Amino acid sequence: MPDGDGTPDKIEQAVRAVLGSLSGDLTVTEAALLAELEGLGREVARAKSEIAALRVEDINHSHIPTATDELDAVVEHTAAATNEILDCCEKLEGLQPGLSGEAADVVGSVVTRIYEACSFQDITGQRIGKVVAALKAIEKRVAAVSESFGRGPEPAPAEEERAPLTEGQKLANGPQLPGGGTSQEEIDRLLASFD
Amino acid sequence: MAIDKNTNVLIVDDYKTMLRIIRNLLKQLDFNNVEEATDGQEALAKLRAGHFGLIISDWNMQPMTGLDLLKEVRADGRLKDTPFIMITAESKTENVVAAKAAGVSNYIVKPFNAETLREKIEKVMAHA
Protein backbone atom coordinates (compact mmCIF):
# COMPACT_ATOMS: atom_id res chain seq x y z
CA MET A 1 0.00 0.00 0.00
CA PRO A 2 2.47 2.64 -1.04
CA ASP A 3 1.61 6.28 -0.74
CA GLY A 4 1.06 8.37 -3.83
CA ASP A 5 4.76 9.18 -3.97
CA GLY A 6 5.87 5.53 -3.66
CA THR A 7 6.84 5.61 0.03
CA PRO A 8 5.14 3.16 2.37
CA ASP A 9 2.35 4.77 4.35
CA LYS A 10 1.59 4.41 8.03
CA ILE A 11 -0.93 1.57 7.60
CA GLU A 12 1.49 -0.47 5.53
CA GLN A 13 4.15 0.13 8.17
CA ALA A 14 1.68 -0.98 10.85
CA VAL A 15 0.86 -4.21 8.95
CA ARG A 16 4.54 -4.96 8.55
CA ALA A 17 5.17 -4.29 12.23
CA VAL A 18 2.33 -6.62 13.24
CA LEU A 19 3.61 -9.34 10.90
CA GLY A 20 7.13 -8.92 12.23
CA SER A 21 5.95 -9.32 15.79
CA LEU A 22 4.17 -12.60 15.11
CA SER A 23 5.97 -15.88 15.47
CA GLY A 24 4.79 -19.30 14.46
CA ASP A 25 1.46 -20.01 12.87
CA LEU A 26 -1.27 -17.37 12.97
CA THR A 27 -4.43 -18.13 14.85
CA VAL A 28 -7.74 -17.74 13.02
CA THR A 29 -8.43 -14.50 14.94
CA GLU A 30 -5.01 -13.06 14.14
CA ALA A 31 -5.39 -13.92 10.48
CA ALA A 32 -8.84 -12.29 10.41
CA LEU A 33 -7.49 -9.16 12.09
CA LEU A 34 -4.63 -8.95 9.62
CA ALA A 35 -7.03 -9.33 6.72
CA GLU A 36 -9.19 -6.53 8.17
CA LEU A 37 -6.13 -4.32 8.60
CA GLU A 38 -5.01 -4.94 5.04
CA GLY A 39 -8.51 -4.23 3.77
CA LEU A 40 -8.55 -0.99 5.72
CA GLY A 41 -5.19 -0.05 4.22
CA ARG A 42 -6.51 -0.67 0.73
CA GLU A 43 -9.56 1.53 1.42
CA VAL A 44 -7.36 4.35 2.68
CA ALA A 45 -5.08 4.07 -0.36
CA ARG A 46 -8.12 4.14 -2.65
CA ALA A 47 -9.53 7.21 -0.85
CA LYS A 48 -6.18 8.93 -1.20
CA SER A 49 -5.95 8.28 -4.90
CA GLU A 50 -9.55 9.48 -5.35
CA ILE A 51 -8.76 12.68 -3.47
CA ALA A 52 -5.65 13.10 -5.62
CA ALA A 53 -7.78 12.67 -8.74
CA LEU A 54 -10.11 15.39 -7.47
CA ARG A 55 -7.18 17.85 -7.57
CA VAL A 56 -8.29 19.51 -4.34
CA GLU A 57 -5.51 22.08 -4.73
CA ASP A 58 -7.45 23.44 -7.72
CA ILE A 59 -10.45 24.03 -5.47
CA ASN A 60 -8.47 26.21 -3.08
CA HIS A 61 -6.04 27.76 -5.53
CA SER A 62 -8.37 28.45 -8.42
CA HIS A 63 -12.08 27.59 -8.15
CA ILE A 64 -12.91 29.32 -4.87
CA PRO A 65 -10.82 32.48 -5.49
CA THR A 66 -12.38 32.75 -8.96
CA ALA A 67 -15.87 32.32 -7.55
CA THR A 68 -15.34 34.96 -4.86
CA ASP A 69 -13.84 37.37 -7.43
CA GLU A 70 -16.86 36.86 -9.68
CA LEU A 71 -19.23 37.53 -6.79
CA ASP A 72 -17.30 40.68 -5.87
CA ALA A 73 -17.68 41.79 -9.50
CA VAL A 74 -21.44 41.17 -9.31
CA VAL A 75 -21.65 43.45 -6.27
CA GLU A 76 -19.55 46.14 -7.98
CA HIS A 77 -21.57 46.08 -11.18
CA THR A 78 -24.95 46.12 -9.48
CA ALA A 79 -23.75 49.02 -7.29
CA ALA A 80 -22.64 50.92 -10.41
CA ALA A 81 -25.96 50.23 -12.14
CA THR A 82 -27.93 51.26 -9.06
CA ASN A 83 -26.02 54.51 -8.85
CA GLU A 84 -26.80 55.20 -12.51
CA ILE A 85 -30.49 54.64 -11.79
CA LEU A 86 -30.28 56.96 -8.78
CA ASP A 87 -28.56 59.63 -10.93
CA CYS A 88 -31.47 59.45 -13.37
CA CYS A 89 -34.03 59.62 -10.55
CA GLU A 90 -32.39 62.69 -9.06
CA LYS A 91 -32.53 64.39 -12.49
CA LEU A 92 -36.24 63.52 -12.78
CA GLU A 93 -36.83 64.90 -9.30
CA GLY A 94 -35.16 68.12 -10.38
CA LEU A 95 -37.82 68.52 -13.08
CA GLN A 96 -40.68 68.24 -10.58
CA PRO A 97 -40.95 71.95 -9.66
CA GLY A 98 -41.54 72.83 -13.33
CA LEU A 99 -44.37 70.33 -13.79
CA SER A 100 -48.10 70.77 -13.30
CA GLY A 101 -49.70 69.40 -10.11
CA GLU A 102 -50.76 65.99 -11.39
CA ALA A 103 -47.61 65.40 -13.44
CA ALA A 104 -45.44 66.45 -10.49
CA ASP A 105 -47.29 64.00 -8.24
CA VAL A 106 -46.84 61.15 -10.72
CA VAL A 107 -43.12 61.85 -11.10
CA GLY A 108 -42.71 62.11 -7.33
CA SER A 109 -44.54 58.84 -6.73
CA VAL A 110 -42.67 56.94 -9.45
CA VAL A 111 -39.29 58.24 -8.29
CA THR A 112 -40.08 57.16 -4.72
CA ARG A 113 -40.92 53.64 -5.94
CA ILE A 114 -37.63 53.49 -7.84
CA TYR A 115 -35.71 54.57 -4.71
CA GLU A 116 -37.46 51.86 -2.71
CA ALA A 117 -36.73 49.23 -5.35
CA CYS A 118 -33.04 50.24 -5.51
CA SER A 119 -32.52 48.94 -1.99
CA PHE A 120 -32.29 45.50 -3.67
CA GLN A 121 -28.60 46.26 -4.11
CA ASP A 122 -28.03 46.37 -0.37
CA ILE A 123 -29.91 43.12 0.25
CA THR A 124 -28.24 41.23 -2.63
CA GLY A 125 -24.84 42.56 -1.51
CA GLN A 126 -25.39 41.16 1.98
CA ARG A 127 -26.59 37.82 0.59
CA ILE A 128 -23.52 37.56 -1.66
CA GLY A 129 -21.34 38.37 1.36
CA LYS A 130 -22.85 35.34 3.12
CA VAL A 131 -22.12 33.12 0.10
CA VAL A 132 -18.48 34.33 0.04
CA ALA A 133 -18.16 33.52 3.76
CA ALA A 134 -19.57 30.02 3.09
CA LEU A 135 -17.08 29.48 0.24
CA LYS A 136 -14.22 30.49 2.53
CA ALA A 137 -15.40 28.01 5.16
CA ILE A 138 -15.44 25.26 2.48
CA GLU A 139 -11.93 26.29 1.43
CA LYS A 140 -10.68 25.81 5.00
CA ARG A 141 -12.32 22.38 5.32
CA VAL A 142 -10.92 21.22 1.98
CA ALA A 143 -7.46 22.30 3.10
CA ALA A 144 -7.91 20.37 6.36
CA VAL A 145 -9.09 17.17 4.57
CA SER A 146 -6.26 17.46 2.07
CA GLU A 147 -3.69 17.82 4.82
CA SER A 148 -5.06 14.95 6.89
CA PHE A 149 -4.70 12.62 3.89
CA GLY A 150 -1.02 13.41 3.68
CA ARG A 151 -1.06 15.63 0.65
CA GLY A 152 1.27 17.96 2.47
CA PRO A 153 0.36 21.12 4.26
CA GLU A 154 -1.24 23.65 1.98
CA PRO A 155 -0.38 27.24 2.64
CA ALA A 156 -3.25 27.74 5.04
CA PRO A 157 -4.20 31.31 5.86
CA ALA A 158 -2.94 32.30 9.28
CA GLU A 159 -5.65 32.41 11.91
CA GLU A 160 -6.47 36.02 12.54
CA GLU A 161 -6.14 37.39 16.00
CA ARG A 162 -9.73 38.25 16.78
CA ALA A 163 -11.27 40.33 19.50
CA PRO A 164 -14.27 38.73 21.21
CA LEU A 165 -17.46 39.31 19.24
CA THR A 166 -19.89 41.93 20.50
CA GLU A 167 -23.59 41.09 20.84
CA GLY A 168 -24.20 43.14 17.69
CA GLN A 169 -21.68 41.07 15.72
CA LYS A 170 -23.00 37.75 17.06
CA LEU A 171 -26.55 38.61 16.03
CA ALA A 172 -25.58 39.95 12.58
CA ASN A 173 -26.79 37.07 10.39
CA GLY A 174 -29.21 38.73 7.98
CA PRO A 175 -30.74 38.95 5.55
CA GLN A 176 -32.95 35.96 6.26
CA LEU A 177 -34.41 33.90 3.44
CA PRO A 178 -38.12 34.36 2.69
CA GLY A 179 -40.06 32.87 5.59
CA GLY A 180 -36.98 32.75 7.81
CA GLY A 181 -37.37 36.18 9.36
CA THR A 182 -40.01 38.38 10.89
CA SER A 183 -42.27 40.69 8.87
CA GLN A 184 -42.55 44.43 9.55
CA GLU A 185 -46.06 43.86 10.92
CA GLU A 186 -44.82 41.18 13.35
CA ILE A 187 -41.95 43.45 14.42
CA ASP A 188 -44.42 46.30 15.03
CA ARG A 189 -46.58 44.00 17.18
CA LEU A 190 -43.50 42.75 19.07
CA LEU A 191 -42.29 46.29 19.80
CA ALA A 192 -45.77 47.34 20.86
CA SER A 193 -45.86 44.43 23.31
CA PHE A 194 -42.97 46.00 25.21
CA ASP A 195 -44.82 49.31 25.71
CA MET B 1 -47.22 67.47 18.06
CA ALA B 2 -45.58 68.99 14.97
CA ILE B 3 -42.47 67.29 13.66
CA ASP B 4 -39.45 69.57 13.30
CA LYS B 5 -38.24 68.77 9.81
CA ASN B 6 -35.25 71.08 10.24
CA THR B 7 -33.79 68.69 12.76
CA ASN B 8 -30.38 67.24 11.94
CA VAL B 9 -30.61 63.58 10.95
CA LEU B 10 -27.65 61.21 10.99
CA ILE B 11 -27.95 58.19 8.69
CA VAL B 12 -25.52 55.32 9.19
CA ASP B 13 -24.94 52.50 6.68
CA ASP B 14 -21.86 50.85 5.20
CA TYR B 15 -23.51 50.69 1.76
CA LYS B 16 -23.05 54.10 0.14
CA THR B 17 -25.93 53.34 -2.23
CA MET B 18 -28.23 52.73 0.74
CA LEU B 19 -27.16 56.04 2.31
CA ARG B 20 -28.06 57.74 -0.95
CA ILE B 21 -31.46 56.02 -1.10
CA ILE B 22 -32.34 56.93 2.50
CA ARG B 23 -31.11 60.52 1.99
CA ASN B 24 -33.35 60.85 -1.09
CA LEU B 25 -36.35 59.36 0.71
CA LEU B 26 -35.77 61.76 3.62
CA LYS B 27 -35.58 64.64 1.15
CA GLN B 28 -39.01 63.65 -0.17
CA LEU B 29 -40.24 63.76 3.44
CA ASP B 30 -38.80 67.31 3.65
CA PHE B 31 -35.86 66.39 5.88
CA ASN B 32 -32.98 68.25 4.27
CA ASN B 33 -30.43 68.45 7.10
CA VAL B 34 -28.97 64.99 6.69
CA GLU B 35 -25.46 63.81 7.50
CA GLU B 36 -23.97 60.40 6.76
CA ALA B 37 -21.62 57.91 8.44
CA THR B 38 -20.48 54.52 7.14
CA ASP B 39 -20.04 52.69 10.45
CA GLY B 40 -20.78 52.98 14.16
CA GLN B 41 -17.46 54.55 15.11
CA GLU B 42 -17.71 57.32 12.54
CA ALA B 43 -21.31 57.90 13.58
CA LEU B 44 -20.40 58.16 17.24
CA ALA B 45 -17.68 60.71 16.47
CA LYS B 46 -20.18 62.81 14.46
CA LEU B 47 -22.83 62.53 17.16
CA ARG B 48 -20.41 63.66 19.85
CA ALA B 49 -19.19 66.57 17.73
CA GLY B 50 -22.62 67.82 16.64
CA HIS B 51 -26.32 68.06 17.49
CA PHE B 52 -28.69 65.52 15.96
CA GLY B 53 -32.38 65.07 16.54
CA LEU B 54 -32.67 61.65 14.89
CA ILE B 55 -30.40 58.68 14.15
CA ILE B 56 -31.26 56.14 11.44
CA SER B 57 -28.82 53.25 11.43
CA ASP B 58 -28.15 49.93 9.75
CA TRP B 59 -27.21 46.98 12.00
CA ASN B 60 -24.59 44.95 10.11
CA MET B 61 -21.48 47.16 9.89
CA GLN B 62 -17.83 46.75 10.82
CA PRO B 63 -16.04 47.44 13.08
CA MET B 64 -18.91 48.83 15.17
CA THR B 65 -22.40 47.46 14.48
CA GLY B 66 -25.61 49.43 14.70
CA LEU B 67 -26.52 47.62 17.94
CA ASP B 68 -23.19 48.57 19.49
CA LEU B 69 -23.71 52.17 18.33
CA LEU B 70 -27.16 52.17 19.93
CA LYS B 71 -25.70 50.97 23.24
CA GLU B 72 -23.02 53.69 23.11
CA VAL B 73 -25.64 56.34 22.37
CA ARG B 74 -27.87 55.24 25.24
CA ALA B 75 -24.87 55.17 27.60
CA ASP B 76 -23.84 58.73 26.70
CA GLY B 77 -25.36 61.36 28.97
CA ARG B 78 -25.78 63.94 26.19
CA LEU B 79 -26.97 61.58 23.44
CA LYS B 80 -29.09 59.09 25.41
CA ASP B 81 -32.48 60.59 24.52
CA THR B 82 -31.87 60.88 20.78
CA PRO B 83 -34.51 58.94 18.80
CA PHE B 84 -32.85 55.94 17.16
CA ILE B 85 -34.40 53.96 14.31
CA MET B 86 -32.75 50.74 13.18
CA ILE B 87 -33.20 49.98 9.46
CA THR B 88 -31.82 46.53 8.83
CA ALA B 89 -32.06 43.22 7.01
CA GLU B 90 -31.75 41.50 10.42
CA SER B 91 -35.33 40.33 10.77
CA LYS B 92 -35.12 37.64 13.43
CA THR B 93 -37.11 38.09 16.59
CA GLU B 94 -33.95 37.83 18.71
CA ASN B 95 -32.52 40.84 16.88
CA VAL B 96 -35.62 42.94 17.50
CA VAL B 97 -35.65 41.90 21.17
CA ALA B 98 -31.93 42.75 21.57
CA ALA B 99 -32.45 46.12 19.90
CA LYS B 100 -35.43 46.89 22.12
CA ALA B 101 -33.47 45.88 25.21
CA ALA B 102 -30.72 48.26 24.12
CA GLY B 103 -33.24 51.10 23.80
CA VAL B 104 -34.13 51.30 20.10
CA SER B 105 -36.95 53.74 19.35
CA ASN B 106 -38.24 51.82 16.35
CA TYR B 107 -37.20 49.07 13.95
CA ILE B 108 -37.62 48.86 10.18
CA VAL B 109 -36.84 45.70 8.26
CA LYS B 110 -35.31 45.93 4.78
CA PRO B 111 -36.56 46.12 2.12
CA PHE B 112 -38.81 48.94 3.29
CA ASN B 113 -40.90 51.62 1.66
CA ALA B 114 -41.10 55.39 2.05
CA GLU B 115 -44.45 55.17 3.84
CA THR B 116 -43.01 52.91 6.56
CA LEU B 117 -40.07 55.28 6.98
CA ARG B 118 -42.38 58.31 7.28
CA GLU B 119 -44.65 56.55 9.77
CA LYS B 120 -41.79 55.44 12.03
CA ILE B 121 -40.06 58.83 11.94
CA GLU B 122 -43.29 60.60 12.89
CA LYS B 123 -43.91 58.12 15.69
CA VAL B 124 -40.46 58.38 17.29
CA MET B 125 -40.21 62.14 16.90
CA ALA B 126 -43.64 62.63 18.43
CA HIS B 127 -42.36 60.87 21.54
CA ALA B 128 -38.99 62.68 21.60
HADDOCK unambig.tbl for C-alpha pairs under 7 A between the chains (distance, minus, plus):
assign (segid A and resid 83 and name CA) (segid B and resid 17 and name CA) 6.72 0.50 0.50
assign (segid A and resid 112 and name CA) (segid B and resid 25 and name CA) 6.94 0.50 0.50
assign (segid A and resid 115 and name CA) (segid B and resid 21 and name CA) 5.77 0.50 0.50
assign (segid A and resid 116 and name CA) (segid B and resid 112 and name CA) 6.80 0.50 0.50
assign (segid A and resid 116 and name CA) (segid B and resid 113 and name CA) 5.56 0.50 0.50
assign (segid A and resid 116 and name CA) (segid B and resid 114 and name CA) 6.95 0.50 0.50
assign (segid A and resid 119 and name CA) (segid B and resid 18 and name CA) 6.35 0.50 0.50
assign (segid A and resid 119 and name CA) (segid B and resid 111 and name CA) 6.41 0.50 0.50
assign (segid A and resid 122 and name CA) (segid B and resid 15 and name CA) 6.60 0.50 0.50
assign (segid A and resid 122 and name CA) (segid B and resid 18 and name CA) 6.46 0.50 0.50
assign (segid A and resid 168 and name CA) (segid B and resid 65 and name CA) 5.68 0.50 0.50
assign (segid A and resid 168 and name CA) (segid B and resid 67 and name CA) 5.06 0.50 0.50
assign (segid A and resid 168 and name CA) (segid B and resid 68 and name CA) 5.82 0.50 0.50
assign (segid A and resid 169 and name CA) (segid B and resid 65 and name CA) 6.54 0.50 0.50
assign (segid A and resid 171 and name CA) (segid B and resid 95 and name CA) 6.43 0.50 0.50
assign (segid A and resid 172 and name CA) (segid B and resid 60 and name CA) 5.66 0.50 0.50
assign (segid A and resid 172 and name CA) (segid B and resid 90 and name CA) 6.73 0.50 0.50
assign (segid A and resid 173 and name CA) (segid B and resid 90 and name CA) 6.65 0.50 0.50
assign (segid A and resid 174 and name CA) (segid B and resid 89 and name CA) 5.40 0.50 0.50
assign (segid A and resid 174 and name CA) (segid B and resid 90 and name CA) 4.48 0.50 0.50
assign (segid A and resid 174 and name CA) (segid B and resid 91 and name CA) 6.91 0.50 0.50
assign (segid A and resid 175 and name CA) (segid B and resid 89 and name CA) 4.69 0.50 0.50
assign (segid A and resid 175 and name CA) (segid B and resid 90 and name CA) 5.58 0.50 0.50
assign (segid A and resid 176 and name CA) (segid B and resid 91 and name CA) 6.71 0.50 0.50
assign (segid A and resid 181 and name CA) (segid B and resid 91 and name CA) 4.83 0.50 0.50
assign (segid A and resid 181 and name CA) (segid B and resid 92 and name CA) 4.88 0.50 0.50
assign (segid A and resid 182 and name CA) (segid B and resid 91 and name CA) 5.08 0.50 0.50
assign (segid A and resid 182 and name CA) (segid B and resid 92 and name CA) 5.57 0.50 0.50
assign (segid A and resid 182 and name CA) (segid B and resid 93 and name CA) 6.41 0.50 0.50
assign (segid A and resid 184 and name CA) (segid B and resid 108 and name CA) 6.66 0.50 0.50
assign (segid A and resid 184 and name CA) (segid B and resid 109 and name CA) 5.99 0.50 0.50
